[in-house]
């Protein structure tokens, strides 16, 4: 029979606090990430098209797609800068 404190010695597998982008990509396959980005892009494109129709200023699908791609790229860059320069917790 194992000692009573054997259970306390086993540590659960916690994730690292800060995971780099490359580590996240290694965990997932590229096609999964590309499909997630494509779904996000399609949703933003549809939202722009719907917003244009509701406000009675319709845009073409190409214009909505280009605007969605621009918004997503700017948002991803901003998120990456925020994570790099303003971490949630300070280590050390």
Secondary structure, DSSP 4 states (H G I P E B T S, - for coil): ---TTHHHHPPP-PPPSS--HHHHHHHS-HHHHHHHHHHHHHHHHHHHHHHHHHTT----HHHHHHHHHHHHHHHHHHHHHHHHHS-SS---
